[in-house]
Amino acid sequence: MTNQIRANSILPAHREDIELHTADGLTLVGELARPLDRDPVATLVCLHPLPTHGGMMDSHVFRKAAWRLPALAGLAVLRFNTRGTSSVRGTSEGAFEGALGEKYDVAAAIEFADFSELPNIWLLGWSFGTDLTLMHGLDPAVVGAILLSPPLRYSRQDHLDAWKSSGKPLTALIPEFDDYLRPAEAADRFAGVAEVVPVDGAKHLWVGDAERVLDEIVKRVAPDVPVPLPRTWDGPMESGDMNAYADRTVAAFADVPVPGPLSGSPDSAPRPRE
């Protein structure tokens, strides 16, 4: 029976709860989803939006990536909660550190993927997660990165320069009506550094545009997979709980100040415990 793939559709995959262990002694909770019937062709390590404003491993684009892409595109999808962040999966130890201590979280996720022998590791950052990608994601095990709605709030020009020097592929998907960085400015800021892809009609949170985002991701990390991806599925399909995060709306965080960069540099974050 053929069914429409909807926002809460969960396609078949091998899914396992995982724990990441950081160099500064924290345990982070996450999930790894892999194709059921084949080895993955590439791997997405997802770095979520700002946790002070509801960002987490279950932010909707990442949830849909994990629920669909193992089956539709043969991808492995690793998503996790950065320090102090909670979701249905659980709460990661620690507390938000303004993109400084989170460097250990990024390193732990990349290390897990690498040690698990997952192929072609790409970072997929969204909003705050794009700053983590630019600041801390330039690791030898990483093939490239995709940025969704990068605000360039915590990252600096020297981080962009480092990615440029690396020669690794970097793509930025920029919503036409983004709250922080729109296509014209993004083209200037990322000139010579990243492929900038303007997305007409889209906004920072990609509500209603997840399918377009997933297609653009697959184009780059699994170019042999035809896009647009199927919008229907002929096989077993489950439904996810769409009410688990009813309290994490834009309105719920409307009066919460967005934290700016903390004092110090990424290198001044707490040192790993011996």
C-alpha positions in Angstrom: 0.0 0.0 0.0 1.4 3.4 -1.0 1.1 6.1 1.7 1.9 9.8 1.6 5.0 10.8 3.6 3.8 13.3 6.2 5.5 15.4 8.9 5.2 12.6 11.4 6.0 9.6 9.1 8.7 7.3 10.3 10.2 5.1 7.6 12.0 1.8 8.4 15.6 2.1 9.7 17.9 0.6 12.3 17.7 3.0 15.2 19.7 2.9 18.4 20.0 5.1 21.4 23.6 6.2 21.8 25.8 8.0 24.4 28.7 10.3 23.5 31.5 10.9 26.0 33.2 14.2 25.9 36.9 14.9 26.7 35.8 17.1 29.6 33.9 14.3 31.2 30.2 14.7 30.1 27.8 12.1 28.8 25.5 13.3 26.0 22.4 11.5 24.7 21.6 10.8 21.1 20.4 8.5 18.4 22.0 6.8 15.4 19.7 5.8 12.5 21.0 3.6 9.7 19.5 2.0 6.6 17.9 -1.4 7.3 18.9 -3.2 4.2 22.3 -1.8 3.1 25.4 -0.1 4.3 25.1 3.7 4.4 26.5 5.7 1.6 27.2 8.8 3.8 26.7 10.0 7.3 25.1 13.2 8.7 26.2 14.4 12.1 23.5 16.9 13.1 24.2 20.0 15.3 21.0 21.5 16.5 19.7 25.1 16.9 20.1 27.2 20.0 19.1 25.1 23.1 18.2 28.3 25.1 15.4 28.8 22.5 14.1 25.2 22.1 16.8 23.8 19.9 17.5 20.1 20.4 18.2 16.8 18.5 14.4 16.6 17.7 14.2 20.0 16.0 11.9 19.2 13.1 14.3 19.1 10.2 16.7 16.8 12.0 13.8 14.6 13.2 12.6 14.3 9.6 16.1 13.6 8.4 16.4 10.7 10.8 12.9 9.4 10.1 13.3 9.5 6.3 16.8 9.6 4.9 18.1 6.1 5.9 15.3 4.6 3.8 15.0 7.2 1.0 18.7 8.0 0.5 20.7 5.3 2.3 22.2 7.8 4.8 23.2 7.3 8.4 21.9 10.1 10.6 23.5 10.8 14.0 21.8 13.4 16.1 22.3 14.3 19.8 21.7 16.9 22.5 24.5 19.2 23.2 25.5 19.8 26.8 22.5 20.7 29.1 20.0 20.1 26.3 16.8 18.0 26.7 14.5 16.1 24.5 12.3 13.0 24.7 15.5 11.0 24.3 16.8 12.5 27.6 19.0 15.3 28.9 22.7 15.6 28.2 25.0 16.4 31.1 26.4 19.8 31.6 25.1 23.3 30.8 25.0 25.6 27.8 28.4 27.2 27.3 27.8 29.7 24.5 29.6 27.7 21.8 32.8 27.4 23.9 32.6 24.1 25.8 30.4 22.7 23.0 33.6 22.1 21.1 34.0 18.9 23.1 30.5 17.9 22.1 31.2 18.3 18.4 34.5 16.4 18.8 32.7 13.5 20.7 30.1 13.2 17.9 32.7 13.1 15.1 34.8 10.6 17.1 31.7 8.3 17.6 30.9 8.4 13.9 34.6 7.8 13.0 35.1 5.0 15.4 31.9 3.4 14.3 33.4 3.3 10.8 30.5 5.3 9.3 31.3 6.5 5.8 31.7 10.0 4.4 31.0 12.1 7.5 29.2 15.4 6.8 28.3 17.9 9.5 24.8 19.3 9.2 24.4 22.4 11.3 21.3 24.5 11.8 21.4 28.0 13.3 23.5 27.7 16.5 24.7 24.4 15.1 26.2 26.2 12.1 28.4 28.2 14.5 29.5 25.0 16.1 30.2 23.6 12.6 32.3 26.5 11.6 34.1 26.9 14.9 34.8 23.3 15.8 33.9 21.0 12.9 37.0 21.2 10.8 38.2 17.7 11.7 40.2 15.4 9.5 37.4 12.8 9.6 34.9 15.3 8.2 34.3 15.4 4.4 32.3 18.6 4.3 29.5 20.5 5.9 26.0 22.0 5.2 24.8 25.0 7.0 21.1 25.7 7.5 20.2 29.4 8.4 23.6 30.4 9.6 23.4 33.5 11.8 27.2 33.9 12.1 26.6 34.9 15.7 29.5 33.1 17.5 31.7 32.2 14.6 34.3 34.6 13.3 36.0 35.5 10.0 39.0 33.3 11.0 36.8 30.3 11.2 35.5 31.0 7.7 39.1 31.5 6.5 40.0 28.1 8.0 37.3 26.4 6.1 38.3 28.1 2.9 41.9 27.0 3.3 40.8 23.4 4.0 39.2 23.1 0.5 36.4 21.0 2.0 33.0 21.5 0.5 30.8 23.9 2.5 27.2 24.8 1.5 25.0 27.4 3.2 21.2 27.2 2.6 19.9 30.7 3.2 16.2 31.4 3.7 14.8 34.4 1.7 13.2 35.8 4.9 15.8 34.7 7.5 15.8 36.6 10.8 19.5 37.0 10.9 21.3 36.5 7.6 19.6 36.9 4.2 20.8 35.8 0.8 22.5 39.1 -0.3 24.5 39.5 2.8 25.2 35.7 3.0 26.7 35.9 -0.6 29.1 38.6 0.6 30.0 37.0 4.0 30.6 33.5 2.4 32.2 34.7 -0.8 35.0 32.3 -1.7 34.2 30.1 1.3 30.9 28.4 0.7 28.3 27.6 -1.9 25.4 29.9 -1.0 21.9 28.5 -1.9 19.1 31.0 -1.5 15.7 29.4 -0.8 12.8 31.4 -2.0 10.0 32.0 0.5 11.7 30.2 3.4 12.3 31.4 6.9 14.8 30.7 9.6 13.0 27.7 11.1 12.2 26.1 7.7 8.6 25.4 8.6 6.9 24.0 5.6 10.2 23.7 3.7 11.7 20.5 5.2 11.4 18.6 2.0 13.3 21.2 0.0 16.0 21.2 2.7 16.3 17.4 2.6 16.6 17.4 -1.2 19.4 19.9 -1.1 21.2 17.9 1.6 21.0 14.7 -0.4 22.2 16.4 -3.6 25.5 17.1 -1.9 26.2 14.2 0.4 24.7 11.4 -1.8 24.8 12.8 -5.4 23.9 9.4 -6.9 20.5 9.4 -5.2 17.8 11.0 -7.4 16.1 14.1 -6.1 13.5 15.3 -5.4 13.1 12.4 -2.9 9.9 10.4 -3.1 6.9 12.0 -1.3 5.2 8.6 -0.9 6.3 5.2 0.6 5.2 1.8 -0.5 5.9 -0.2 2.6 5.6 -0.2 6.4 5.5 3.2 8.0 5.0 4.3 11.6 3.8 7.7 13.0 5.7 9.8 15.5 4.3 11.8 18.4 3.8 15.4 17.1 2.6 16.7 20.5 5.7 16.0 22.5 7.0 19.5 22.0 3.9 21.6 22.0 5.5 23.9 24.5 8.5 24.7 22.3 7.0 27.2 19.9 8.5 30.4 18.7 6.0 32.3 20.9 7.2 30.4 24.0 10.7 31.9 23.6 9.7 35.3 22.2 10.7 37.2 25.3 13.9 35.2 26.0 17.0 37.2 25.1 19.3 35.4 22.6 22.7 34.9 24.3 25.6 36.5 22.5 29.1 35.3 22.4 30.6 34.7 25.8 33.9 36.3 26.8 37.0 34.4 25.8 37.8 32.3 22.7 37.0 28.6 22.0 40.5 27.8 23.3 39.6 29.3 26.7 36.9 26.7 27.3 37.4 24.4 30.3 40.2 22.0 29.8 39.4 18.2 29.6 39.5 16.4 32.9 42.6 14.2 33.4 
